[in-house]
Amino acid sequence: MSSLRLDRRTLLRGAAAGGGLLGLQGLMPAWAQTGSPGLRSDLPSLVGPNIDLTVGHSPFSVGGRTGHAVTVNGLLPAPLLRLREGQNARLSVTNTLDEDTSIHWHGILLPFQMDGVPGISFPGIKPRETFVYEFPVKQAGTYWYHSHSGLQEAMGHYGPIVIDPAGAEPAAYDREHVLVLSDWSFMHPHEILARLKKSPGYFNRRRTTLSGLLSGSDGMSLEERRMWGEMRMDPRDISDVNGTTYTYLVNGHGPDDNWTGLFRPGERVRLRIINASAMSIFNVRIPGLPMTVVQADGADVRPVEVDEFQIAVAETYDVIVRPTDDRAYTIVSEAIDRSGMGRATLAPRLGMIAEVPPLREVPTLTMADMGMGGMAGMDHTAMGHPTVEASTTTSMDHVAMNMRDPDNAPRDMAVGVGVDMVAMAPANSLGQRPLGLRDVDHRVLVYTDLVSLRPNTDRRPPSRSMEIHLTGNMERFMWGFDGRKFSELVEPIRFERNERVRVTLVNDTMMGHPIHLHGHFFELVTGGPEGHQPLKHTVNVAPGSKVTFDLTADAPGDWAFHCHMLMHMHAGMFNVVTVRPMDGAAG
Amino acid sequence: MTISFLRLAVATAPLFLAAGTATAQPQDPHAGHVTAPAPARTPAPTPADPHAGHDTSTTAPSPAPAVDPHAGHDMSATPALQTPPADPHAGHDMSAMSDQAADPHAGHDMSGMAMGPPDIPTSANDPGRSPEAAPPPAASRGPAHAADLYFLQTDMVAARRLLIAENGDIHTTAVIIDRLEAGVGGDEDSYLWDAQGWIGGDINRFWWKSEGEGEFGDGLEEAEVQALYSRAIDPFWDLQAGVRQDYRPDGEDVTHLVLGLQGLAPHWFEVDAAAFLSTDGDLTARVEAEYDQRITQRLILQPRIEVDLAASDIPEIEIGSGVSSLEAGLRLRYEIRKEFAPYVGVEWSRAFGRSRDFIEARGGDAEDTNFVVGLKAWF
């Protein structure tokens, strides 16, 4: 990247903005335009109670190329919806596409028939029809919305929601910016999926090689490589789709566009960060600026200061930073396989830039990622020690034999073609640093750092516990729950209304899966302060590990439950959660 | 006919046995299990654990009140690196944790801050596929589909059908040209194609294969087309059955029944093994295996081996019983794109036993080495 070119472009853009020509940026809503001074109430984001949204086709340009996007009100990302807790929201969505569309309000607690999932909550929005969503706003925080039809979300159909609390805001700040992280490809998402079906490693250009073995740059011994080969697994299969086709966006801007948010030195700046990607998990950091996490998935948490955090698809994190110097800072959202990054800048004035750190080295999966993190004496692998040689040779042989033992799965799980592995000793990953961040020498957020600010409302012990396996076959790009794709006509997951259930998700695959439950928050069982389990609508289950949450199934109706990796969902990792009886359901 | 099928079964048995060992999963549920629930971890000062090994004396927040872990932090001057994390557990009375019903660590020494999340046991801790508690009966009360209460049932039925199709029922079409190449080194320059393709879902596919070869001077020597039903029977293996039609400009066109197994063996060997029963009653088999050794991300060395077997002599096409021929090739390709890779290589072939006799009897060479240049492509 030529910094000269970048300077010139940034300056030009700055000049345009200074000349009051913000409209030149066309597709960008005001809050997403580079050089945005930040969110103020007078900026034209959409506020309730009545909001009109139109879904349609738009061209979208990044990196000097123009492609075809599916957008809301012609914008990518879609307009910011600014609501207030306690109000009524009335959102009229008109479909100008030639195919069905929908909007799902991600993380919002509402009557199920307003949740926006065609085939579960409602029939979908037909071409040239308008559907009116109406619901009371019962919560505050940072959320987002997106299409739940086909793969429209991967083509730009997503936008942020900010709900202001009815009472006092617990986290003090002077200014805020919304950062919508996403991934953009000029390849149609159906074509991406077709390539993955034909060649699951298609987008991976960082596989282990002979030259990597000889030079040592693969960081893997011959013996380890032999073991991975024996299992027909790829230790570099970190992300199915990556920077070889994706441009990583921040508020619709590519890295060269350098979206810039302004601050005055000394201000406390709240960054509302949303991962609206189709397939990309990011590691987010602002070199030189510690971040205090105050909210996760829209729910307030006790402030915790970190230097970097991982944000899985569909998660949101609100952080507060306090830049005191008159300098620019780079906001880095690096794809977890280090194949690319989103880049934005926080600066006191437009045109200022900070150093952009280079991409770090691609991580390599370990035995813990194969579901062996919980084996006695192997904790050191789970804990991220790069050296596994000590236990490698002795344990590998029988380990490879037991990689797909049905006895490690519940009785009703189908251990068939769609299951290439069953985790034999999954470790609870909530306290472990995420993939690729195990050895960085600064503070990294782990799920166990999250502590709900407010006490949990339901303190009953769970009356039932259940286990759901996240399963897949990497070679065939098949994904499912308990060995079945949704298309195989699976039984729904049934809860009794107000039932308190402890759910353990076991990841039988070597990829992370951000699992999202509609219409509810669940409490991660982190072992943290009693009665303050953190609330989440989406949790990333690390490769080969397990995660436990407590759920009060208090929203009657039918809800989607799925992996938010869009291609994993589309390939079958999806199910319906039913909450019955319906009596007295709102609506 | 009965005899032919018997012969087919006998001839293919080793084939499938071999594949079976490659794919079978050992059933001993205890091998490899060390213990059931992992014991509570003792604090270990590893970099992965944000709470372990902190020297709390260096920076502020150890005695800070629980609600405000930042007490004592000077936010304006916090250096970026090497600062211990603000500890959300600081100041908590950990003894309160012990009365949390589901906490398996209750009673453990909580003094260290390395306390991880509780280890909730799963099936892996309890081998034997124990059943789960069923949902309460009330969970099944009421309508099967809640949305039918609010929307036209006909609309919902159509939407549900689409939802099912869009979440797992993916159909794909693939065309793979494994080898499209020219060879030099024999009596005459030769050409060869070896292509296949499939259409269908994850389990059931229509699969076709075609290969043929000839000499640039003499024209087509032999060609075949297979049309197969392919069914995934294992994460890595497809069972295939169908017909094969041969074309021989200088002889008789023959039709075969095909039964084969195609997939990925451990260590990433791509294997295609099939038995063929011709309308003349001749039983033959063919096993191909290839391996991609990535030298760099784009430069790939592919060893390939093909063995042809026959249950009896077929003099018309110079095939003798037993191992009739062996081909071994080494191709070095460069992936300009993943789907488009030209290559150069060398291919060695040799006939054995009666096949060799047949070939030598007409003055031909039983052994042949060719240099090849070609293209691997798929779309």
Interface residues (C-beta under 8 A of the other chain):
Chain A: D100 F112 Q113 V117 P118 G119 I120 S121 F122 P123 G124 G150 L193 A194 K197 K198 S199 Y202 R205 R206 R207 T208 T209 L210 S211 R226 G229 E230 M231 R232 G266 P287 G288 L289 P290 T292 R302 P303 V304 E305 V306 D307 R322 T324 G371 G374 M375 A376 G377 D379 H380 M383 G384 H385 S395 H398 V399 M401 N402 R404 D405 P406 D407 N408 A409 P410 R411 D412 V417 G418 V419 D420 V422 A423 M424 A425 P426 A427 N428 L430 G431 Q432 R433 R438 D439 D441 H442 R443 V444 V446 Y447 T448 D449 L450 V451 P461 P462 R464 S465 M466 E467 N473 E475 R476 M478 G480 K485 F486 S487 E488 L489 R494 F495 E496 R497 E499 R502 T504 V506 V525 T526 G527 G528 P529 E530 K546 T548 P556 G557 D558 H562 M569 H570 A571 G572 F574 T578 V579 R580 P581 M582 D583 A585 G587
Chain B: Q25 P26 Q27 P29 A31 G32 H33 V34 T35 A38 P39 R41 A44 T46 P47 A48 D49 P50 A66 V67 D68 P69 H70 H73 M75 S76 A77 T78 A80 L81 Q82 T83 P84 P85 A86 P88 H89 H92 A96 M97 D99 Q100 A101 A102 D103 H105 M115 G116 P117 P118 D119 I120 T122 S123 A124 P127 G128 R129 S130 P131 E132 A133 P135 P136 A138 A139 S140 R141 G142 P143 H145 A146 A147 L149 Y150 F151 L152 D155 M156 A158 A159 R160 R161 L162 L163 I164 A165 E166 N167 G168 D169 I170 T172 A174 D202 I203 A232 I233 D234 P235 F236 L264 P266 H267 W268 Q293 R294 I295 T296 Q297 L301 K338 W378
